[in-house]
Amino acid sequence: PYTMRPFSEPEITKALVNDQLERMRKFNQRLSSVRISAEHAFGVLKGRFLSLRVMGPHDNVQEIYRVIEALMILHNFCIEHDDQPEDIYDYVLRLDGDADNAEDPDEEDSGNFGCEDIIGEAQILGHETDSWLKIQGYRKQIALLNELFPI
């Protein structure tokens, strides 16, 4: 429920008018470009902060948000003070600037470092069924489509 996805080909094919079809394709292109920028930003953060590379799955999403927000603030602070991440032990950065997919020799050993298994059922509200979530997600997509690419 927290991820925006592109319009699928069947959804685009069902577009009633060519204008909406073109808007949906432009939306998908914009979403893809934003996703790539976000992936590169996380790659840079993972290159600077080893803890993000070995964090693994976590059971408290809010805690993860706070950790990432703090690391972004620290990252910006380091940039303002002309920090050189290359001087940091274990800093890994590929030539394309994406540390996310950089080869890490310890990666296979990291496993679920510091994580706990989630036990029990997920705490999902009764009305939040898969079909309800899909409908809400589609409504959000249409609202963003109309906001970004008005008719």
Backbone as ProteinMPNN parsed JSONL, in Angstrom:
{"seq_chain_A": "PYTMRPFSEPEITKALVNDQLERMRKFNQRLSSVRISAEHAFGVLKGRFLSLRVMGPHDNVQEIYRVIEALMILHNFCIEHDDQPEDIYDYVLRLDGDADNAEDPDEEDSGNFGCEDIIGEAQILGHETDSWLKIQGYRKQIALLNELFPI", "coords_chain_A": {"N_chain_A": [[0.809, -1.213, 0.0], [2.162, 1.157, 0.212], [3.623, 1.782, -1.999], [3.97, 3.32, -5.117], [2.953, 2.264, -8.223], [3.619, 1.743, -11.748], [1.21, 2.326, -14.432], [-0.273, -0.579, -15.719], [0.154, -2.478, -18.784], [-2.36, -3.656, -19.625], [-4.098, -1.85, -18.281], [-3.456, 0.539, -19.54], [-4.182, -0.09, -22.143], [-6.929, -0.256, -21.843], [-7.637, 2.377, -21.696], [-9.906, 4.94, -22.396], [-9.77, 7.049, -24.212], [-7.412, 8.378, -26.595], [-5.989, 10.487, -25.531], [-5.922, 10.031, -22.751], [-4.517, 7.654, -22.742], [-1.99, 8.482, -23.675], [-1.302, 10.219, -21.584], [-1.125, 8.389, -19.471], [1.098, 6.903, -20.278], [3.078, 8.889, -20.188], [2.991, 9.392, -17.456], [3.976, 6.931, -16.482], [6.595, 7.08, -17.494], [7.566, 9.316, -16.068], [7.322, 8.38, -13.427], [9.118, 6.241, -13.527], [11.526, 7.617, -13.925], [11.727, 9.044, -11.528], [11.875, 6.936, -9.728], [14.339, 5.805, -10.447], [16.067, 7.903, -9.754], [15.64, 7.906, -6.979], [16.617, 5.354, -6.337], [19.324, 5.695, -6.97], [20.004, 7.639, -5.084], [19.672, 6.182, -2.683], [21.628, 4.31, -3.179], [23.956, 5.87, -2.971], [23.774, 6.567, -0.258], [23.987, 3.995, 0.886], [26.557, 3.452, 0.137], [27.998, 5.208, 1.7], [27.216, 4.599, 4.311], [27.712, 1.779, 5.938], [25.976, 0.348, 7.55], [23.455, 0.462, 6.35], [23.764, -1.248, 4.209], [23.911, -3.754, 5.351], [21.654, -4.03, 6.818], [19.259, -5.524, 6.338], [15.999, -7.206, 6.42], [13.407, -5.719, 8.425], [11.322, -5.394, 11.299], [10.019, -3.101, 12.159], [8.771, -0.581, 10.586], [8.502, 2.204, 10.941], [10.671, 2.781, 12.562], [12.769, 2.242, 10.809], [12.298, 4.276, 8.92], [12.946, 6.514, 10.511], [15.669, 6.022, 11.022], [16.769, 6.108, 8.414], [16.102, 8.739, 7.721], [17.658, 10.131, 9.617], [20.207, 9.347, 8.744], [20.229, 10.554, 6.236], [20.229, 13.248, 6.963], [22.68, 13.345, 8.312], [24.34, 12.667, 6.159], [23.945, 14.927, 4.467], [24.992, 16.872, 6.15], [27.66, 16.033, 6.209], [28.34, 16.52, 3.521], [28.105, 19.316, 3.429], [30.3, 19.974, 4.948], [32.438, 19.286, 3.429], [33.2, 16.569, 3.456], [34.962, 13.596, 2.618], [33.909, 10.777, 1.344], [35.342, 8.666, 0.274], [37.506, 8.33, 1.89], [36.611, 6.883, 3.99], [36.67, 3.882, 5.767], [35.681, 0.858, 4.276], [34.006, 2.093, 2.43], [32.12, 1.892, -0.477], [31.828, 2.473, -3.835], [30.506, 2.418, -7.009], [31.553, 3.104, -10.407], [29.42, 4.329, -11.739], [28.221, 5.735, -9.776], [26.494, 4.436, -8.141], [26.18, 2.857, -5.27], [24.607, 0.888, -4.381], [24.41, -1.552, -5.776], [26.965, -2.372, -5.713], [29.696, -4.628, -5.509], [30.018, -6.486, -2.638], [32.162, -7.994, -0.557], [31.523, -9.131, 1.924], [28.835, -9.47, 1.846], [27.366, -11.886, 1.419], [27.687, -13.12, 3.831], [26.302, -11.574, 5.583], [23.546, -12.023, 6.024], [20.648, -11.99, 8.039], [21.482, -9.877, 9.709], [21.314, -8.597, 12.881], [18.527, -8.613, 12.944], [15.141, -9.486, 13.782], [12.898, -12.249, 13.62], [9.58, -11.933, 12.433], [6.824, -12.714, 14.301], [3.664, -14.234, 14.277], [0.431, -12.996, 13.132], [0.01, -10.395, 10.665], [-0.785, -7.043, 11.545], [-3.367, -5.984, 10.248], [-5.941, -3.846, 9.266], [-9.406, -4.766, 9.221], [-10.942, -3.981, 6.948], [-9.036, -3.587, 5.019], [-8.528, -5.266, 2.625], [-7.0, -7.273, -0.002], [-8.232, -6.637, -2.475], [-9.474, -4.196, -1.814], [-7.217, -2.617, -1.256], [-6.03, -2.601, -3.811], [-7.944, -1.188, -5.29], [-7.898, 1.29, -3.936], [-5.247, 1.994, -4.43], [-5.315, 2.257, -7.236], [-7.086, 4.405, -7.461], [-5.51, 6.381, -6.282], [-3.436, 6.454, -8.142], [-4.809, 7.474, -10.404], [-5.575, 9.98, -9.385], [-3.033, 11.168, -9.034], [-2.181, 11.077, -11.697], [-4.001, 12.871, -12.894], [-3.267, 15.168, -11.539], [-0.549, 15.547, -12.21], [-0.553, 15.451, -15.0], [-2.703, 17.184, -16.272], [-5.935, 17.29, -17.898]], "CA_chain_A": [[0.0, 0.0, 0.0], [3.006, 2.347, 0.293], [4.421, 1.899, -3.205], [3.254, 3.7, -6.333], [3.395, 1.445, -9.34], [3.2, 2.294, -13.04], [0.019, 1.729, -15.032], [0.07, -1.796, -16.459], [-0.256, -2.438, -20.191], [-3.819, -3.805, -19.743], [-4.754, -0.607, -17.852], [-3.245, 1.53, -20.598], [-4.982, -0.523, -23.285], [-8.335, 0.03, -21.542], [-7.877, 3.825, -21.693], [-11.03, 5.213, -23.287], [-9.397, 7.992, -25.267], [-5.968, 8.429, -26.837], [-5.407, 11.484, -24.64], [-5.63, 9.386, -21.471], [-3.476, 6.666, -23.012], [-0.719, 9.21, -23.72], [-1.033, 10.709, -20.233], [-0.69, 7.239, -18.671], [2.475, 6.576, -20.674], [3.937, 9.943, -19.632], [3.032, 9.132, -16.015], [4.9, 5.811, -16.282], [7.96, 7.567, -17.725], [7.939, 10.189, -14.947], [7.487, 7.515, -12.262], [10.356, 5.492, -13.711], [12.672, 8.501, -13.715], [11.792, 9.337, -10.091], [12.336, 5.704, -9.082], [15.776, 5.673, -10.705], [16.735, 8.907, -8.905], [15.573, 7.435, -5.588], [17.541, 4.223, -6.207], [20.693, 6.228, -6.942], [20.201, 8.304, -3.784], [19.889, 5.139, -1.684], [22.935, 3.724, -3.468], [24.974, 6.743, -2.384], [23.692, 6.398, 1.201], [24.534, 2.681, 1.235], [28.0, 3.535, -0.031], [28.568, 5.971, 2.813], [26.865, 4.012, 5.608], [27.72, 0.317, 5.865], [24.825, -0.205, 8.271], [22.335, 0.3, 5.419], [24.009, -2.397, 3.335], [23.753, -5.02, 6.069], [20.499, -3.914, 7.702], [18.334, -6.626, 6.135], [14.594, -6.918, 6.721], [13.192, -5.2, 9.768], [9.9, -5.502, 11.63], [9.453, -1.817, 12.567], [8.954, 0.318, 9.452], [8.688, 3.572, 11.429], [12.056, 2.889, 13.033], [13.599, 2.311, 9.603], [12.144, 5.639, 8.391], [13.715, 7.436, 11.362], [17.099, 5.759, 10.801], [17.137, 6.621, 7.091], [16.029, 10.201, 7.8], [18.845, 10.582, 10.358], [21.377, 9.161, 7.888], [20.174, 11.589, 5.196], [20.67, 14.494, 7.604], [24.123, 13.2, 8.523], [24.945, 12.716, 4.824], [23.95, 16.328, 4.035], [25.951, 17.551, 7.023], [28.995, 15.67, 5.718], [28.556, 17.229, 2.258], [28.323, 20.731, 3.751], [31.621, 20.125, 5.558], [33.417, 18.753, 2.471], [33.64, 15.229, 3.824], [35.363, 12.758, 1.497], [33.525, 9.411, 1.713], [36.359, 7.706, -0.166], [38.447, 8.14, 2.995], [35.965, 6.076, 5.026], [36.916, 2.447, 5.638], [34.555, 0.082, 3.752], [33.177, 2.844, 1.493], [32.085, 1.22, -1.767], [31.092, 3.252, -4.824], [30.8, 2.024, -8.375], [31.828, 4.241, -11.278], [28.188, 5.027, -12.109], [27.731, 6.47, -8.614], [25.497, 3.649, -7.424], [26.818, 1.908, -4.357], [23.615, -0.108, -4.0], [24.698, -2.844, -6.382], [28.406, -2.614, -5.679], [30.016, -5.929, -4.949], [30.438, -6.417, -1.245], [32.654, -9.335, -0.246], [30.906, -9.662, 3.136], [27.388, -9.454, 1.7], [26.753, -13.193, 1.586], [27.768, -13.507, 5.231], [25.549, -10.665, 6.449], [22.268, -12.64, 6.381], [19.695, -11.107, 8.699], [22.275, -9.253, 10.756], [20.63, -7.695, 13.798], [17.077, -8.594, 12.729], [14.341, -10.497, 14.454], [11.801, -12.767, 12.823], [8.259, -11.456, 12.835], [6.017, -13.86, 14.713], [2.245, -13.925, 14.373], [-0.252, -12.393, 11.994], [0.185, -8.96, 10.458], [-1.858, -6.237, 12.128], [-4.012, -5.298, 9.132], [-7.338, -3.532, 9.55], [-10.316, -5.69, 8.563], [-11.41, -3.529, 5.638], [-7.909, -3.467, 4.094], [-8.331, -6.504, 1.878], [-6.197, -7.087, -1.211], [-9.003, -5.923, -3.498], [-9.653, -2.817, -1.355], [-5.941, -1.937, -1.453], [-5.84, -2.386, -5.251], [-8.85, -0.104, -5.693], [-7.363, 2.54, -3.381], [-4.019, 2.293, -5.171], [-5.69, 2.741, -8.569], [-7.635, 5.759, -7.272], [-4.369, 7.27, -6.039], [-2.761, 6.599, -9.432], [-5.616, 8.374, -11.238], [-5.469, 11.322, -8.801], [-1.704, 11.681, -9.394], [-2.188, 11.272, -13.149], [-4.726, 14.113, -13.175], [-2.52, 16.296, -10.981], [0.699, 15.745, -12.949], [-0.837, 15.615, -16.43], [-4.123, 17.555, -16.352], [-6.579, 17.197, -19.228]], "C_chain_A": [[0.845, 1.267, 0.0], [3.811, 2.585, -0.979], [3.544, 2.295, -4.38], [3.826, 2.877, -7.471], [2.963, 2.099, -10.649], [1.88, 1.672, -13.486], [0.467, 0.52, -15.836], [-0.38, -1.646, -17.912], [-1.759, -2.677, -20.351], [-4.576, -2.541, -19.315], [-4.617, 0.468, -18.924], [-4.102, 1.195, -21.809], [-6.46, -0.197, -23.084], [-8.656, 1.525, -21.544], [-8.909, 4.153, -22.767], [-10.662, 6.128, -24.447], [-7.878, 8.018, -25.4], [-5.271, 9.414, -25.914], [-5.028, 10.847, -23.302], [-4.521, 8.351, -21.631], [-2.102, 7.343, -23.002], [-0.333, 9.734, -22.342], [-0.529, 9.58, -19.337], [0.753, 6.86, -19.007], [3.456, 7.613, -20.131], [4.09, 9.767, -18.121], [4.038, 8.023, -15.718], [6.349, 6.242, -16.481], [8.432, 8.427, -16.556], [8.203, 9.352, -13.702], [8.801, 6.739, -12.345], [11.57, 6.373, -13.45], [12.835, 8.864, -12.245], [12.322, 8.121, -9.334], [13.836, 5.531, -9.256], [16.56, 6.665, -9.85], [16.762, 8.457, -7.451], [16.537, 6.268, -5.368], [18.99, 4.698, -6.157], [20.989, 6.903, -5.611], [20.452, 7.267, -2.689], [21.217, 4.427, -1.917], [24.064, 4.543, -2.868], [24.975, 6.597, -0.866], [24.284, 5.06, 1.636], [26.046, 2.656, 1.074], [28.668, 4.225, 1.143], [28.356, 5.263, 4.146], [26.711, 2.501, 5.479], [26.478, -0.289, 6.517], [23.616, -0.381, 7.361], [22.52, -0.909, 4.518], [23.743, -3.709, 4.039], [22.504, -5.042, 6.946], [19.532, -5.09, 7.554], [16.91, -6.244, 6.468], [14.416, -6.516, 8.181], [11.7, -5.22, 10.052], [9.256, -4.176, 12.015], [9.74, -0.779, 11.484], [9.212, 1.746, 9.912], [10.119, 3.785, 11.925], [13.017, 3.007, 11.852], [13.514, 3.709, 8.992], [12.986, 6.627, 9.192], [15.22, 7.26, 11.152], [17.541, 6.36, 9.47], [17.105, 8.146, 7.082], [17.26, 10.76, 8.521], [20.102, 10.445, 9.495], [21.402, 10.175, 6.746], [20.653, 12.932, 5.749], [22.179, 14.464, 7.81], [24.881, 13.288, 7.197], [25.039, 14.165, 4.337], [24.924, 17.16, 4.866], [27.379, 17.283, 6.538], [29.317, 16.41, 4.418], [28.866, 18.7, 2.525], [29.716, 20.981, 4.32], [32.72, 19.452, 4.735], [34.025, 17.424, 2.893], [33.986, 14.449, 2.557], [35.036, 11.306, 1.831], [34.548, 8.365, 1.292], [37.365, 7.41, 0.942], [37.884, 7.259, 4.112], [36.244, 4.604, 4.745], [35.62, 1.754, 5.211], [33.638, 0.879, 2.84], [33.266, 2.17, 0.137], [31.246, 2.068, -2.708], [31.503, 2.784, -6.204], [31.018, 3.266, -9.222], [30.575, 5.0, -11.671], [27.564, 5.752, -10.925], [26.73, 5.697, -7.791], [26.189, 2.619, -6.555], [25.884, 0.762, -4.013], [23.962, -1.489, -4.534], [26.189, -3.152, -6.416], [28.678, -3.955, -5.021], [30.584, -5.767, -3.554], [30.892, -7.809, -0.838], [32.005, -9.942, 0.987], [29.405, -9.846, 3.007], [26.755, -10.816, 1.943], [26.778, -13.656, 3.038], [26.852, -12.691, 6.125], [24.2, -11.234, 6.864], [21.286, -11.649, 6.941], [20.343, -10.44, 9.893], [21.433, -8.3, 11.594], [19.123, -7.681, 13.666], [16.401, -9.707, 13.518], [13.271, -10.989, 13.495], [10.49, -12.218, 13.358], [7.407, -12.68, 13.131], [4.567, -13.413, 14.808], [1.718, -13.269, 13.108], [0.065, -10.907, 11.889], [-1.022, -8.227, 11.03], [-2.495, -5.376, 11.036], [-5.474, -5.07, 9.492], [-8.243, -4.409, 8.695], [-10.741, -5.275, 7.167], [-10.286, -3.454, 4.603], [-7.593, -4.812, 3.434], [-7.461, -6.22, 0.657], [-6.957, -6.294, -2.265], [-9.222, -4.462, -3.104], [-8.374, -2.016, -1.585], [-5.676, -1.654, -2.932], [-6.702, -1.237, -5.747], [-8.319, 1.235, -5.2], [-6.084, 2.96, -4.113], [-4.32, 2.848, -6.552], [-6.267, 4.151, -8.481], [-6.514, 6.77, -7.055], [-3.603, 7.51, -7.337], [-3.49, 7.609, -10.312], [-5.521, 9.802, -10.711], [-4.111, 11.948, -9.15], [-1.598, 11.95, -10.893], [-2.839, 12.608, -13.491], [-3.994, 15.34, -12.642], [-1.262, 16.597, -11.804], [0.48, 16.054, -14.427], [-2.315, 15.949, -16.612], [-4.644, 17.491, -17.789], [-6.64, 18.567, -19.854]], "O_chain_A": [[0.306, 2.357, -0.193], [4.614, 3.517, -1.023], [2.5, 1.686, -4.618], [5.042, 2.808, -7.654], [2.043, 2.918, -10.66], [1.479, 0.622, -12.983], [1.468, 0.579, -16.551], [-1.2, -0.785, -18.227], [-2.395, -1.974, -21.137], [-5.591, -2.198, -19.923], [-5.558, 1.218, -19.183], [-4.683, 2.085, -22.43], [-7.166, 0.104, -24.047], [-9.819, 1.905, -21.41], [-8.8, 3.699, -23.907], [-11.198, 5.985, -25.546], [-7.152, 7.722, -24.451], [-4.111, 9.219, -25.549], [-3.941, 11.094, -22.779], [-3.68, 8.197, -20.745], [-1.162, 6.835, -22.391], [0.841, 9.695, -21.972], [0.384, 9.781, -18.537], [1.535, 6.533, -18.115], [4.54, 7.26, -19.667], [5.174, 9.964, -17.57], [4.858, 8.154, -14.81], [7.232, 5.826, -15.731], [9.568, 8.287, -16.102], [9.188, 9.577, -12.998], [9.51, 6.599, -11.348], [12.536, 5.933, -12.826], [13.961, 8.982, -11.76], [13.122, 8.259, -8.409], [14.531, 5.153, -8.313], [17.596, 6.316, -9.286], [17.776, 8.603, -6.768], [17.199, 6.197, -4.333], [19.794, 4.167, -5.391], [22.085, 6.764, -5.068], [21.342, 7.448, -1.859], [21.862, 3.988, -0.964], [25.017, 3.99, -2.32], [26.036, 6.511, -0.249], [24.998, 4.991, 2.637], [26.74, 1.928, 1.785], [29.778, 3.864, 1.533], [29.222, 5.319, 5.019], [25.702, 2.01, 4.973], [25.99, -1.329, 6.076], [22.82, -1.294, 7.581], [21.541, -1.531, 4.106], [23.382, -4.69, 3.389], [22.316, -5.971, 7.731], [19.034, -5.601, 8.558], [16.634, -5.083, 6.768], [15.183, -6.927, 9.052], [10.895, -5.077, 9.132], [8.037, -4.129, 12.186], [10.812, -0.173, 11.46], [10.054, 2.434, 9.336], [10.7, 4.852, 11.724], [13.97, 3.785, 11.897], [14.533, 4.272, 8.591], [13.661, 7.48, 8.616], [15.961, 8.242, 11.108], [18.565, 7.041, 9.401], [17.985, 8.78, 6.499], [17.837, 11.754, 8.08], [20.964, 11.323, 9.51], [22.476, 10.611, 6.331], [21.39, 13.66, 5.084], [22.873, 15.439, 7.519], [25.941, 13.911, 7.124], [26.087, 14.589, 3.849], [25.598, 18.047, 4.341], [28.201, 18.197, 6.466], [30.441, 16.876, 4.233], [29.778, 19.265, 1.922], [30.252, 22.081, 4.188], [33.78, 19.098, 5.252], [35.219, 17.187, 2.709], [33.345, 14.642, 1.524], [35.809, 10.656, 2.535], [34.615, 7.291, 1.889], [38.006, 6.36, 0.934], [38.59, 6.927, 5.064], [36.074, 4.137, 3.619], [34.559, 2.058, 5.757], [32.565, 0.384, 2.495], [34.364, 1.904, -0.352], [30.084, 2.354, -2.418], [32.688, 2.752, -6.537], [30.695, 4.372, -8.789], [30.646, 6.204, -11.916], [26.484, 6.327, -11.058], [26.167, 6.235, -6.838], [26.72, 1.627, -7.053], [26.309, -0.229, -3.42], [23.823, -2.485, -3.824], [26.616, -4.096, -7.081], [27.977, -4.363, -4.095], [31.52, -4.998, -3.333], [30.071, -8.724, -0.78], [31.939, -11.166, 1.093], [28.758, -10.322, 3.939], [25.718, -10.905, 2.601], [25.971, -14.498, 3.431], [26.635, -13.046, 7.283], [23.744, -10.951, 7.972], [21.104, -10.57, 6.377], [19.78, -10.45, 10.988], [20.902, -7.314, 11.082], [18.481, -6.799, 14.236], [17.01, -10.718, 13.866], [12.792, -10.231, 12.651], [10.309, -12.057, 14.565], [7.287, -13.577, 12.297], [4.271, -12.348, 15.351], [2.455, -13.024, 12.152], [0.352, -10.247, 12.887], [-2.143, -8.736, 11.0], [-2.196, -4.188, 10.917], [-6.159, -5.979, 9.961], [-7.887, -4.756, 7.569], [-10.888, -6.125, 6.288], [-10.564, -3.272, 3.418], [-6.538, -5.404, 3.659], [-7.214, -5.061, 0.321], [-6.402, -5.385, -2.881], [-9.165, -3.579, -3.96], [-8.426, -0.878, -2.051], [-5.158, -0.591, -3.275], [-6.246, -0.407, -6.534], [-8.289, 2.208, -5.954], [-5.874, 4.143, -4.378], [-3.67, 3.793, -7.0], [-5.975, 4.997, -9.325], [-6.562, 7.882, -7.581], [-3.169, 8.63, -7.607], [-2.866, 8.493, -10.899], [-5.4, 10.741, -11.498], [-4.045, 13.121, -9.519], [-0.993, 12.938, -11.308], [-2.299, 13.385, -14.279], [-4.086, 16.423, -13.22], [-0.948, 17.759, -12.064], [1.231, 16.82, -15.03], [-3.094, 15.104, -17.053], [-3.889, 17.622, -18.752], [-7.141, 18.716, -20.969]]}, "name": "protein", "num_of_chains": 1, "seq": "PYTMRPFSEPEITKALVNDQLERMRKFNQRLSSVRISAEHAFGVLKGRFLSLRVMGPHDNVQEIYRVIEALMILHNFCIEHDDQPEDIYDYVLRLDGDADNAEDPDEEDSGNFGCEDIIGEAQILGHETDSWLKIQGYRKQIALLNELFPI"}
